[in-house]
Amino acid sequence: MTNDKDLLTVRNLVVEYFSNQRPLSGEKLKVRAVNDISFGLKRGETLGIVGESGCGKTSTALAILKMIDSTSGEILFDQISISSLNKRKFRPLRQKLQMIYQDPFGALNPRMAVRDIVGEPLKAHKKVRNRKDYDSKIDETLEIVGLSREMGKRYPHEFSGGQRQRIGIARAIILKPDLIVCDEPVSALDVSIQAQIINLLEQLQQDFNIAYLFIAHDLAVVQHISHKVIVMYLGKIVEMASREELYESPKHPYTQALLSAIPIPSPDLEATREIKMLEGEIPSPLNPPSGCSFHNRCPLSKPECTKNSPKTTKITNSHSVACHLYS
Ligand code: SF4
């Protein structure tokens, strides 16, 4: 699911690191956080990446932003291979790639006024001609995200969670990026505020043709905003599909379990909902199971699943799954 027109292309990405845990032998243990994943993302499109904690979704995002090193594979941004660029060569591209964090309060400097926080990237990338230009860009950006000029004079602790996330979004869009990595940007917010932030992100996408890599731990959050969805488990992509295909015809038992956990907003339908409970915890990436890494939790596991890792099978041009049931 990658092609030449993609804004972002990820090919066979592997991210490994050494664990802090040391066995009695004292040798360093290597963790494969991202295990040979490939995907593409077009301008103006949203790709949801979903999975439990430890599935590799955040490591994937950090490798794309070059905040951690990738071990092997290739990352192309706007047809430029960024995996091999050093920091100095990557810097001009970095302004086109921004990030919105899960905890906006932790990501905002509490001692800086909001307008200085929002304007900081302009100074860092030398994108302002003079003070007037700087001030007008900040005022314009605050207004775009639904904050007033007056609010810019206040400090982060004076804002609600939703408003703080708007500040984080203002900071991310002020350089007019092509791609924003949204790392669980609404997980810490109330449901009604979540909807407002998702609506704002969608509006910004329409107005500025921004692509989003939207990371979440459940499929309910990404359903509305995503054009395509990737489901990850223990470092691998287990299913990838357009939104319609994934939500209407999920194939992988793990995707099916995640989907069955989403409450239905109709009391009658909710009463008949069949929840496919996931047994046990996600295994440690330090010691992944043999064969299919989901086999110890899968209700449909068969003998082959404990021995052989399933290959990816194409269901349609935009839908693929890694499971022996379809190979
Ligand atoms: Fe379940 Fe086997 Fe498919 Fe893995 S390969 S998801 S264990 S049926």
Boltz pocket constraint, residues with backbone or C-beta under 6 A from the ligand:
constraints:
  - pocket:
      binder: B
      contacts: [[A, 252], [A, 253], [A, 254], [A, 292], [A, 293], [A, 294], [A, 295], [A, 296], [A, 298], [A, 299], [A, 300], [A, 301], [A, 302], [A, 305], [A, 308], [A, 310], [A, 322], [A, 323], [A, 324], [A, 325]]
      max_distance: 6.0
